[in-house]
């Protein structure tokens, strides 16, 4: 069964190491890749950073029906 990742691995090139990325609401967020795609510790740290960042984004986003008077 294939692995399921919440972040996408972006291969490095020209002497640059790889990194994890996440595209959310039209913007791309990058996180350090550590030792590579198989580095579970680096992936866990990147995922934790992403989840914190996502919570910040969602908390500050305007709500469509917030000020509606019914």
C-alpha distance (Angstrom), angle and dihedral (degrees) to the residues before:
residue distance angle dihedral
X1 . . .
X2 3.84 . .
X3 3.77 120.5 .
X4 3.76 118.8 -104.5
X5 3.79 116.4 -139.2
X6 3.80 127.0 -173.7
X7 3.81 89.6 -156.7
X8 3.80 127.3 53.0
X9 3.80 122.1 -126.1
X10 3.80 115.5 -128.2
X11 3.78 114.3 -160.9
X12 3.80 116.5 -130.2
X13 3.76 125.1 -128.1
X14 3.80 142.6 -174.4
X15 3.80 93.3 29.7
X16 3.81 93.8 -44.4
X17 3.79 118.5 123.3
X18 3.79 122.0 -126.9
X19 3.79 124.3 -96.4
X20 3.77 142.9 -165.6
X21 3.78 119.3 -109.1
X22 3.79 138.6 -172.8
X23 3.80 127.5 -167.2
X24 3.79 112.7 -151.4
X25 3.80 128.5 168.3
X26 3.81 91.9 -12.8
X27 3.80 96.7 -51.1
X28 3.81 128.2 101.3
X29 3.81 121.7 -136.5
X30 3.82 121.8 -163.8
X31 3.81 130.2 -155.2
X32 3.84 131.1 -175.7
X33 3.80 115.7 -87.2
X34 3.78 99.3 -148.5
X35 3.80 112.1 -163.8
X36 3.80 95.7 -10.9
X37 3.78 141.8 -77.4
X38 3.81 92.7 -44.8
X39 3.84 93.9 52.7
X40 3.82 100.2 111.3
X41 3.82 94.4 -174.9
X42 3.81 92.6 55.3
X43 3.81 91.0 45.7
X44 3.81 92.0 50.6
X45 3.83 90.9 49.6
X46 3.82 91.7 47.8
X47 3.80 91.6 47.7
X48 3.80 91.7 49.6
X49 3.82 90.5 49.9
X50 3.80 90.5 48.6
X51 3.81 93.5 50.0
X52 3.81 90.6 51.2
X53 3.81 91.1 48.0
X54 3.82 91.8 47.5
X55 3.80 90.8 52.5
X56 3.83 89.3 52.3
X57 3.81 91.8 48.8
X58 3.79 93.2 48.1
X59 3.81 93.1 45.9
X60 3.81 93.1 54.2
X61 3.82 96.6 40.9
X62 3.80 115.4 109.1
X63 3.77 113.9 -110.5
X64 3.76 115.3 -127.9
X65 3.82 98.5 -138.8
X66 3.79 99.7 25.6
X67 3.83 97.9 118.0
X68 3.79 99.2 34.4
X69 3.78 116.6 133.9
X70 3.78 112.0 -149.2
